[in-house]
Amino acid sequence: MEKIFNLVLILHIVGGTIGLLTGTLNIARSKGDKIHRQAGKLFVWAMLTVGFSALVLSAIHPSYFLFMVGIFTLYMIGTGNRYLFFKQANKLPSMVDWIITITMALFGFLFVALGIWFLLKSDFFGLVFLTFGSFGLLFVRTDITNYQGKSKAKNYWLLAHLQRMTGGYIAALTAFLVVNAKHSPVQIPPALFWLFPTIILVPLIIRWSRKYKVQIKEHHI
């Protein structure tokens, strides 16, 4: 079993490294050009590898950390990639889309419940569960709105794609910081390593969403 664990761990590390490199490249570059698309495809496959391998690793050696990262990463990257299909006119969500969203909803409620439970035990790691669970549920609500055709944005698929891919990058960066926290020359609370990428990059998601959003009413002018 340890040989399997080590093999999957190597895949996890390789996928995470490629994901961080390609994700950083796409965040820094202009959106939508050829390099962005090519790096984006590599980013998707790398992050899916990270997500699935995290679940396997957490099953072999139980870990809240890896399990949560795996679920959140698979959801964000999975929906982020799927939203590109909705660029086509009259493209409706499939059963796969609903299954992914409902699964995240269930785990979102679970993470929030675990967060409250940890905090009641005076374990501030519960803040991490609450943060990831709450963000997951917010994205689920957006999915339901979009799937029902109630979005106020004409290009809702683009906004969702940007938000989800950046969210996946946040998960990868968070995992990287947490794993390497022990090498920090300064003693920093573990929860801060967990929340730092979210604190820094969520405002960027909000900025991009406002920049690229096209209101439906503009389409009728």
C-alpha positions in Angstrom: 0.0 0.0 0.0 2.9 2.3 0.7 4.2 1.9 -2.8 0.8 2.9 -4.2 0.8 5.9 -1.8 4.3 7.0 -2.9 3.4 6.6 -6.6 0.2 8.6 -6.2 2.1 11.2 -4.2 4.5 11.7 -7.1 1.6 12.2 -9.4 0.1 14.7 -7.0 3.3 16.7 -6.7 3.9 16.7 -10.4 0.3 17.8 -11.1 0.4 20.5 -8.4 3.7 21.9 -9.8 2.4 22.0 -13.4 -0.9 23.5 -12.1 0.8 26.3 -10.1 3.1 27.2 -13.1 0.4 27.2 -15.7 -2.1 28.9 -13.3 0.3 31.6 -12.4 1.0 32.2 -16.2 -2.6 32.6 -17.0 -3.4 34.9 -14.1 -0.5 37.1 -15.1 -1.3 37.1 -18.9 -4.1 38.5 -21.0 -7.2 36.4 -21.1 -8.3 34.4 -24.2 -5.2 34.4 -26.4 -3.6 31.2 -27.8 -1.1 30.8 -25.0 -3.8 31.3 -22.4 -5.9 28.5 -24.0 -3.0 26.1 -24.3 -1.8 26.7 -20.7 -5.4 26.5 -19.6 -5.8 23.0 -21.0 -2.6 21.8 -19.3 -3.8 23.5 -16.1 -7.1 21.6 -16.2 -5.5 18.2 -16.6 -2.9 18.9 -14.0 -5.5 20.1 -11.4 -7.8 17.2 -12.1 -4.8 15.0 -11.4 -4.2 16.9 -8.1 -7.8 16.5 -7.1 -8.2 12.8 -7.7 -4.8 12.0 -6.3 -5.6 14.0 -3.2 -8.7 11.8 -2.6 -6.6 8.6 -3.0 -3.9 9.9 -0.7 -6.5 10.9 2.0 -8.1 7.4 1.7 -4.8 5.6 2.3 -3.6 8.0 5.1 -6.7 9.8 6.4 -6.3 13.5 6.1 -8.9 16.3 6.4 -6.5 18.6 4.6 -6.1 16.4 1.5 -9.7 15.4 1.3 -11.0 19.0 1.4 -8.5 20.1 -1.2 -9.4 17.2 -3.4 -13.2 17.8 -3.3 -12.8 21.6 -3.7 -10.3 21.3 -6.6 -12.3 18.8 -8.5 -15.5 20.9 -8.2 -13.9 24.2 -9.2 -11.9 22.8 -12.1 -14.7 20.5 -13.2 -17.4 23.2 -13.3 -14.9 25.8 -14.6 -14.1 23.7 -17.6 -17.8 22.7 -18.2 -18.9 26.3 -18.3 -17.0 26.8 -21.5 -19.6 24.5 -23.2 -22.3 27.0 -22.3 -20.8 29.6 -24.6 -22.8 27.9 -27.3 -26.3 29.3 -27.8 -29.1 27.4 -26.1 -26.6 25.0 -24.5 -28.3 23.4 -21.4 -26.7 21.8 -18.4 -26.5 18.0 -18.5 -27.0 15.5 -15.8 -23.3 15.5 -15.2 -23.4 19.2 -14.4 -26.2 18.8 -11.9 -24.4 15.8 -10.2 -21.2 17.8 -9.8 -23.1 20.7 -8.3 -25.3 18.6 -5.9 -22.2 16.7 -4.8 -20.5 20.0 -3.9 -23.6 21.2 -2.1 -23.5 18.1 0.2 -19.8 18.4 0.9 -20.3 22.2 1.4 -22.8 21.6 4.2 -20.5 18.9 5.6 -17.5 21.3 5.7 -19.5 24.0 7.3 -20.8 21.6 10.0 -17.3 20.3 10.6 -16.1 23.9 10.9 -18.6 24.7 13.6 -17.8 21.4 15.4 -14.0 22.2 15.4 -14.6 25.8 16.6 -16.8 24.5 19.5 -13.8 22.4 20.5 -11.7 25.5 20.4 -9.8 24.3 17.3 -9.4 27.3 15.0 -8.8 25.0 12.0 -12.6 25.1 11.9 -12.3 28.5 10.2 -10.7 26.7 7.2 -13.6 24.3 6.9 -16.1 27.2 7.3 -14.3 29.3 4.6 -14.0 26.5 2.0 -17.5 25.2 2.8 -19.1 28.6 2.6 -17.4 29.5 -0.7 -18.4 26.1 -2.1 -22.0 26.7 -1.3 -21.9 30.2 -2.8 -20.6 28.7 -6.1 -23.3 26.1 -5.9 -26.0 28.8 -5.6 -24.5 30.4 -8.7 -24.6 27.1 -10.5 -28.3 26.7 -9.8 -29.1 30.3 -10.9 -27.1 29.8 -14.1 -28.6 26.3 -14.9 -32.1 27.7 -14.4 -31.4 30.5 -16.9 -31.8 33.2 -14.3 -28.4 34.8 -14.5 -28.3 38.6 -15.0 -25.2 38.3 -17.1 -25.2 37.5 -20.8 -21.7 36.0 -20.5 -22.3 34.1 -17.3 -20.3 31.2 -18.6 -17.2 33.4 -18.9 -17.6 34.8 -15.4 -18.1 31.4 -13.9 -15.1 30.0 -15.9 -12.8 32.8 -14.6 -14.1 32.4 -11.0 -13.8 28.6 -10.9 -10.3 28.4 -12.5 -9.0 31.0 -10.1 -10.7 29.1 -7.3 -8.9 26.0 -8.3 -5.6 27.9 -8.4 -6.3 29.1 -4.9 -6.7 25.5 -3.7 -3.4 24.5 -5.3 -1.6 27.5 -3.9 -3.1 26.9 -0.5 -2.0 23.2 -0.5 1.5 24.3 -1.5 1.8 26.9 1.3 0.4 24.5 4.0 2.8 21.7 3.0 5.8 24.0 3.0 4.8 26.0 6.1 7.3 24.0 8.2 10.1 25.7 6.2 9.0 29.2 7.0 11.7 31.2 8.9 8.9 32.9 10.9 6.4 31.1 13.1 3.0 31.7 11.5 -0.4 30.2 12.6 -1.3 27.3 10.3 -4.8 28.7 9.6 -3.1 31.8 8.1 -1.4 29.7 5.5 -4.7 28.1 4.7 -6.6 31.5 4.3 -3.8 33.7 2.8 -4.4 32.7 -0.9 -8.1 33.2 -0.5 -7.7 36.6 1.1 -5.3 37.8 -1.6 -7.0 36.3 -4.7 -10.8 36.6 -4.0 -10.6 40.4 -4.5 -9.0 39.6 -7.9 -12.0 37.3 -8.8 -14.4 40.1 -7.8 -12.5 42.6 -10.0 -12.4 40.4 -13.0 -16.1 39.6 -12.6 -17.0 43.2 -12.6 -14.7 44.0 -15.5 -15.9 41.3 -17.9 -19.6 41.1 -16.9 -22.0 42.0 -19.7 -25.5 42.7 -18.4 -28.4 41.1 -20.2 -30.1 44.4 -20.6 -27.2 45.6 -22.7 -28.0 42.9 -25.2 -31.5 44.5 -25.9 -30.3 48.0 -26.5 
